[in-house]
């Protein structure tokens, strides 16, 4: 374990921002100035934020002025989906462009004896890492000449495995590998590349946050800001992947601001709202920095959540908005995500799109932005036309697929306005018309036997077997 003080990392005795800058000084190569065809790319993904938690998606109590402004200055998508209703598989889909029927990591835990490694986060089960055969979006962009950086929660490989970020295309990264470790916002250590860095003064367990010293959200935000500022002085385009841990519980934050006066709210709700407003503030800091260093016109920023809201807060925030379900459901509330894309001067300000796409499409889309070659055998397609407001009929014609293993074997698929859901392997398919029933309240499977037959056949053919996540269909 690297000790900050012993190794001369002075930010433990000064400001976080100063320390990050000192710690990272001189890292990452530079060479070729970005052009209009090779924009810088920033992908911000938050953790367990619901579809209805931002103002532009209908929220009335939680303040999100900078996220709302991002939508006002860019494009807001209404029908975009995460890769899974939980953390690790959703991130695997995002990184590999392969849906949960094909991607390597299909759940938070795999079966013992099939290639997983023991958890380091204090929970049962095995974490299955990405393999050396996986091609990630970072690999693709690195091959296209990008400096690739990441900060935040990874979740796709334990220490010493093939899944760690530096072996999956990232030049530099700073954060936590294990998602259970990331449940504490005051971790005892973080990783900087392959070095374990002690955060002296953090216990990771206390409920008296005044005793803790370093908040993970602040550390990774400062890393992101420093990385952007450093790369703005280089000639090489950059990709920054920023998977935040807010607003995932534990609900650890040092202040209820700006909701300290909302005494009628439950304490957990106040912390949750504070976390989202802190995310909003720091998304704004990123956009402000891009403008101040003069690269905003050549930087595209994505903002989304990794899955649905963990808690609905019905009657208060209504975090799932009009959607049925929440995290761990294959109903819309578990997988539909807010998605905003911002690129001043390139994306039409104030655009709203109902184009249907999902995390598997991110890899080919970013490859298209970079002019990079797309790997074979992925499930996604580029949605570049939709980013620029152009018609893309194929998005309504092609089907999307999900499977999920917690609590039984669940499946879902969407094609156009039609959505099919199976809540367990022994249950019949439910069918919903999302155009008229966004809340999935009216199962119309009995009225459309031909559609049920089509979805049944598609779900059988969409997937490949996995030894770590065997299915009754195998």
C-alpha positions in Angstrom: 0.0 0.0 0.0 1.3 3.4 -0.9 1.3 5.9 1.9 0.6 9.5 0.8 2.8 11.1 3.4 5.7 8.7 2.9 5.6 9.1 -0.9 5.4 12.9 -0.7 1.8 13.4 -1.8 1.2 16.7 0.0 -2.5 17.1 -0.5 -3.1 15.3 2.8 -1.9 18.4 4.5 -3.3 21.0 2.0 -6.2 21.4 -0.4 -7.5 18.5 -2.3 -7.1 20.2 -5.6 -3.5 21.1 -5.0 -2.7 17.5 -3.9 -4.3 16.0 -7.0 -2.4 18.3 -9.2 0.9 17.5 -7.5 0.2 13.7 -7.5 -0.6 13.6 -11.2 1.9 16.1 -12.5 3.8 14.8 -15.5 1.6 11.8 -16.3 -0.1 11.1 -19.6 1.6 11.6 -23.0 0.7 14.4 -25.4 1.0 14.9 -29.1 -1.6 15.9 -31.7 -4.1 18.8 -31.5 -7.8 17.7 -31.6 -9.6 18.5 -34.7 -13.4 18.8 -35.4 -13.3 15.1 -36.4 -11.6 14.1 -33.1 -13.3 15.9 -30.2 -12.4 15.4 -26.6 -15.0 13.1 -25.0 -16.2 13.2 -21.4 -18.6 10.5 -20.2 -20.2 11.3 -16.8 -22.2 8.4 -15.3 -23.8 8.8 -11.8 -24.8 5.9 -9.6 -28.5 5.1 -8.8 -29.9 8.4 -9.9 -33.5 8.0 -11.1 -35.1 8.9 -14.3 -37.2 11.6 -12.5 -34.4 13.1 -10.4 -33.4 16.0 -12.6 -35.5 19.1 -13.2 -35.6 18.6 -17.0 -37.0 15.1 -16.4 -39.8 16.5 -14.1 -38.2 16.9 -10.7 -39.6 19.8 -8.7 -37.8 19.5 -5.3 -34.2 18.6 -6.0 -32.2 21.5 -7.5 -30.3 20.6 -10.7 -29.7 23.9 -12.4 -26.5 22.9 -14.2 -27.8 19.6 -15.5 -30.9 21.4 -16.7 -28.7 24.0 -18.3 -26.7 21.2 -20.0 -30.0 20.0 -21.5 -30.9 23.6 -22.5 -27.6 23.9 -24.3 -27.5 20.4 -25.7 -29.9 17.4 -26.4 -32.0 15.6 -23.9 -33.0 12.0 -24.7 -36.2 10.5 -23.2 -35.8 6.8 -24.3 -32.3 5.8 -23.5 -31.5 2.7 -21.4 -28.7 1.5 -19.1 -27.1 -1.8 -19.7 -28.6 -3.5 -16.7 -30.7 -2.6 -13.6 -27.6 -3.0 -11.4 -24.0 -1.7 -11.3 -21.4 -4.2 -12.7 -23.3 -5.6 -15.7 -24.4 -2.1 -16.7 -20.8 -1.0 -16.8 -19.7 -4.1 -18.7 -22.3 -3.3 -21.4 -21.1 0.3 -21.5 -17.4 -0.7 -21.8 -17.8 -3.6 -24.3 -20.8 -2.6 -26.5 -22.3 -6.1 -25.8 -25.6 -6.5 -24.1 -26.2 -8.6 -20.9 -26.9 -11.7 -23.0 -23.4 -11.5 -24.5 -21.1 -9.3 -22.3 -18.5 -10.8 -20.0 -19.9 -9.4 -16.7 -23.6 -10.2 -16.5 -24.2 -9.7 -12.8 -22.7 -8.2 -9.7 -21.7 -11.8 -8.7 -20.8 -14.9 -10.7 -20.8 -18.6 -9.7 -17.9 -20.0 -7.7 -15.5 -22.0 -9.7 -16.0 -20.4 -13.0 -13.3 -17.8 -13.3 -14.4 -15.3 -10.6 -12.2 -14.0 -7.8 -13.1 -13.5 -4.1 -14.6 -10.1 -3.3 -12.4 -7.6 -1.4 -15.5 -5.6 -0.4 -16.7 -7.8 2.5 -19.5 -9.6 0.6 -20.2 -13.1 -0.5 -19.8 -14.3 -4.0 -17.2 -13.9 -6.7 -16.5 -10.9 -8.9 -16.0 -11.9 -12.5 -13.5 -9.5 -14.3 -13.3 -8.4 -17.9 -10.8 -10.6 -19.8 -7.9 -9.9 -22.0 -10.2 -10.8 -24.9 -12.6 -8.0 -24.2 -12.2 -4.8 -26.2 -13.4 -1.8 -24.3 -14.3 1.7 -25.5 -11.1 2.9 -23.9 -9.1 0.4 -26.0 -10.8 1.7 -29.1 -10.2 5.3 -28.4 -6.6 4.7 -27.3 -5.9 3.0 -30.6 -7.3 6.1 -32.3 -4.7 8.3 -30.5 -6.7 9.4 -27.5 -5.3 9.8 -24.0 -7.6 7.8 -21.9 -8.4 8.6 -18.3 -10.9 7.4 -15.7 -11.8 8.4 -12.1 -14.5 6.9 -9.9 -16.0 3.4 -9.4 -14.9 0.7 -11.8 -16.6 -2.6 -10.7 -15.2 -4.8 -13.6 -12.0 -6.3 -12.1 -10.5 -7.0 -8.7 -6.8 -6.3 -7.9 -4.5 -8.6 -9.8 -7.0 -9.6 -12.4 -7.3 -9.0 -16.2 -10.1 -6.6 -15.5 -8.3 -3.6 -13.9 -8.6 -0.3 -15.9 -4.9 -0.1 -16.9 -5.3 -3.5 -18.6 -8.6 -2.4 -20.3 -7.4 0.6 -22.2 -7.0 3.3 -19.6 -3.7 5.2 -19.6 -4.4 6.5 -16.1 -7.1 6.0 -13.5 -7.8 7.0 -9.9 -10.6 5.5 -7.8 -12.0 2.2 -6.4 -12.1 -1.2 -8.1 -14.7 -2.9 -6.0 -18.2 -1.5 -6.0 -18.9 -2.7 -2.4 -15.8 -0.7 -1.3 -17.4 2.3 -3.2 -20.4 2.1 -0.9 -18.4 4.1 1.6 -17.8 7.7 0.5 -15.0 7.9 3.0 -12.8 4.9 1.8 -9.7 3.9 3.6 -7.8 3.7 0.4 -8.0 4.3 -3.4 -6.1 3.1 -6.4 -3.9 5.3 -8.6 -3.2 3.1 -11.5 -1.8 -0.1 -9.9 -0.8 1.5 -6.7 -2.9 1.2 -3.5 -3.0 4.7 -1.9 -3.8 5.0 1.8 -6.2 7.8 2.8 -5.0 8.3 6.4 -7.7 9.6 8.6 -10.6 7.7 6.9 -12.2 4.7 8.5 -14.9 4.0 5.9 -17.3 3.0 8.6 -18.0 5.9 11.0 -21.3 7.7 11.2 -19.7 10.8 12.5 -18.5 12.3 9.2 -16.7 15.1 11.0 -14.1 12.5 12.0 -13.5 11.5 8.4 -10.9 13.4 6.3 -11.3 12.7 2.6 -14.6 12.4 0.8 -14.4 10.2 -2.3 -16.6 12.4 -4.4 -14.4 15.4 -3.8 -11.2 13.5 -4.7 -12.5 12.1 -8.0 -14.0 15.5 -9.0 -10.6 17.2 -8.4 -8.9 14.4 -10.4 -11.3 15.0 -13.3 -10.8 18.8 -13.2 -7.0 18.4 -13.1 -7.0 15.8 -15.9 -9.1 18.2 -18.1 -6.9 21.2 -17.4 -3.7 19.2 -18.0 -4.9 17.7 -21.3 -6.2 21.1 -22.5 -2.5 22.1 -22.8 -1.7 19.1 -24.9 -2.1 18.4 -28.6 -3.7 15.0 -28.1 -7.5 14.4 -27.8 -8.6 12.9 -24.6 -11.3 10.6 -23.3 -12.4 11.0 -19.6 -14.7 8.4 -18.1 -16.2 9.7 -14.8 -18.3 7.1 -13.1 -19.4 8.9 -9.9 -20.6 7.1 -6.7 -23.3 9.7 -5.9 -26.2 9.3 -5.1 -25.6 5.6 -4.1 -25.9 4.8 -0.5 -24.3 4.8 2.1 -25.8 8.2 2.6 -22.7 9.9 3.7 -22.3 13.6 3.2 -21.1 16.2 5.6 -23.9 18.7 5.0 -27.6 18.8 4.2 -27.1 21.9 2.1 -29.0 23.3 0.3 -31.8 21.3 2.1 -30.9 22.0 5.7 -34.3 23.8 6.2 -36.3 20.9 4.8 -36.8 19.4 8.2 -40.0 17.7 7.2 -38.1 15.5 4.8 -36.6 12.2 6.2 -32.9 12.5 6.9 -32.1 10.0 4.1 -34.1 12.0 1.6 -32.2 15.2 2.5 -28.8 13.5 2.0 -30.0 12.0 -1.3 -31.1 15.4 -2.6 -27.8 16.9 -1.4 -25.8 14.3 -3.2 -27.7 15.0 -6.5 -27.3 18.7 -6.1 -23.5 18.2 -5.4 -23.4 16.2 -8.7 -25.1 19.0 -10.4 -22.7 21.5 -9.0 -19.6 19.5 -10.2 -21.0 18.8 -13.6 -21.3 22.6 -13.9 -17.7 23.0 -12.7 -16.6 20.7 -15.5 -18.5 22.6 -18.1 -17.2 25.9 -16.7 -13.6 24.6 -16.9 -14.0 23.5 -20.5 -15.0 27.0 -21.4 -12.3 28.7 -19.3 -9.5 26.7 -20.9 -11.0 27.2 -24.4 -11.9 23.6 -25.4 -15.7 23.6 -24.9 -16.3 23.8 -28.6 -14.3 20.7 -29.2 -15.5 18.6 -26.3 -18.6 16.5 -26.2 -20.0 15.6 -22.7 -22.4 12.8 -21.9 -24.4 12.7 -18.6 -26.4 9.6 -17.5 -27.1 7.1 -14.7 -25.9 3.5 -14.4 -29.4 2.2 -13.7 -32.6 3.2 -12.1 -33.2 4.8 -8.7 -32.5 2.5 -5.7 -35.3 4.2 -3.8 -38.4 5.7 -5.4 -39.2 8.3 -2.7 -42.8 8.1 -3.8 -44.8 11.2 -2.7 -41.7 13.2 -2.3 -39.2 13.1 -5.1 -40.8 10.4 -7.2 -37.4 9.4 -8.4 -38.6 7.0 -11.1 -40.9 9.7 -12.5 -43.8 8.1 -14.4 -42.0 4.8 -14.7 -42.8 1.5 -13.1 -40.2 -0.1 -10.9 -36.7 0.9 -9.7 -33.2 -0.6 -9.5 -33.2 -4.4 -9.9 -36.3 -4.3 -12.0 -36.4 -4.8 -15.8 -39.4 -2.6 -15.9 -38.7 0.9 -17.2 -37.9 2.4 -13.7 -34.9 0.0 -13.4 -33.3 0.5 -16.8 -34.4 3.8 -18.4 -31.8 6.5 -17.7 -31.6 10.2 -18.1 -29.2 11.0 -20.9 -28.0 14.5 -21.9 -25.4 15.2 -24.5 -23.7 18.6 -24.7 -21.4 19.9 -27.4 -21.6 23.7 -27.9 -21.9 24.7 -31.5 -22.3 21.2 -32.8 -25.4 19.8 -31.1 -28.6 21.9 -31.5 -29.3 23.7 -28.2 -32.6 22.7 -26.5 -33.1 19.6 -28.5 -35.3 16.7 -27.2 -35.2 13.3 -28.8 -37.2 10.1 -28.3 -34.6 8.0 -30.2 -34.4 4.6 -28.6 -30.9 3.5 -27.7 -28.9 1.9 -24.9 -25.4 1.5 -23.4 -24.3 -1.0 -26.0 -24.5 1.9 -28.5 -22.0 4.0 -26.6 -18.8 2.2 -27.9 -19.7 2.5 -31.6 -20.9 6.0 -31.1 -17.7 7.2 -29.5 -15.7 5.3 -32.1 -17.6 7.2 -34.7 -16.7 10.5 -33.1 -13.0 9.5 -33.0 -13.0 8.0 -36.5 -11.9 4.7 -35.0 -12.6 1.2 -36.1 -15.5 -0.6 -34.4 -14.8 -4.1 -33.0 -16.5 -7.0 -34.5 -19.4 -8.9 -32.7 -20.8 -6.0 -30.7 -24.5 -5.5 -30.2 -24.6 -1.7 -30.4 -24.8 0.7 -33.3 -23.6 4.3 -33.7 -26.3 6.8 -32.7 -24.3 9.8 -34.1 -27.1 10.9 -36.4 -29.5 11.1 -33.4 -27.0 13.2 -31.4 -27.2 15.7 -34.2 -31.0 15.6 -34.5 -31.1 13.6 -37.7 -33.7 10.8 -38.3 -32.4 7.3 -37.5 -35.3 4.9 -38.2 -33.2 1.9 -37.5 -33.3 2.6 -33.8 -37.1 1.9 -33.7 -36.7 -1.2 -35.9 -34.0 -3.0 -34.1 -34.7 -4.8 -30.8 -32.9 -4.2 -27.5 -32.3 -7.0 -25.0 -31.6 -7.4 -21.2 -31.3 -10.3 -18.9 -30.9 -10.3 -15.1 -30.1 -13.0 -12.6 -30.9 -11.7 -9.1 -34.1 -13.3 -7.7 -34.4 -15.7 -10.6 -33.8 -15.3 -14.3 -35.5 -12.2 -15.8 -35.6 -11.0 -19.4 -36.8 -7.9 -21.2 -36.7 -6.6 -24.8 -37.9 -3.5 -26.5 -38.7 -3.0 -30.2 -40.2 0.3 -31.2 -43.1 1.0 -28.9 -43.4 -2.6 -27.7 -41.8 -3.8 -24.5 -41.8 -7.4 -23.3 -40.9 -8.4 -19.7 -40.4 -11.8 -18.1 -40.1 -11.6 -14.3 -38.9 -15.1 -13.9 -38.1 -18.1 -16.0 -41.4 -19.8 -15.1 -43.5 -16.7 -15.9 -45.1 -15.8 -19.2 -44.1 -12.8 -21.1 -45.8 -9.5 -20.3 -46.3 -7.0 -23.1 -46.7 -3.2 -22.9 -47.3 -0.4 -25.4 -44.9 2.2 -24.1 -46.3 4.8 -26.5 -49.6 4.8 -24.6 -48.6 3.2 -21.4 -45.2 4.4 -20.2 -45.9 3.2 -16.7 -46.3 -0.4 -17.9 -49.7 -0.7 -16.1 -51.6 -2.6 -18.7 -50.3 -6.0 -19.8 -51.7 -6.6 -23.3 -49.9 -9.9 -24.0 -53.3 -11.7 -24.5 -54.2 -9.3 -27.3 -51.0 -9.9 -29.4 -50.0 -13.5 -29.6 -48.0 -12.8 -32.7 -45.8 -10.3 -30.9 -45.4 -12.6 -27.9 -44.2 -15.4 -30.3 -41.8 -13.0 -31.9 -40.3 -11.8 -28.6 -40.0 -15.4 -27.3 -38.0 -16.3 -30.4 -35.9 -13.2 -30.2 -35.0 -13.7 -26.5 -33.9 -17.3 -27.1 -31.6 -16.2 -30.0 -30.3 -12.9 -28.6 -28.0 -14.5 -26.0 -25.0 -16.8 -25.7 -24.4 -19.1 -22.7 -22.1 -18.0 -19.9 -20.4 -20.4 -17.4 -20.6 -17.7 -14.7 -24.3 -17.0 -15.2 -26.0 -20.2 -16.5 -29.5 -19.7 -17.7 -32.5 -22.1 -17.8 -32.3 -21.4 -21.6 -28.8 -22.9 -21.9 
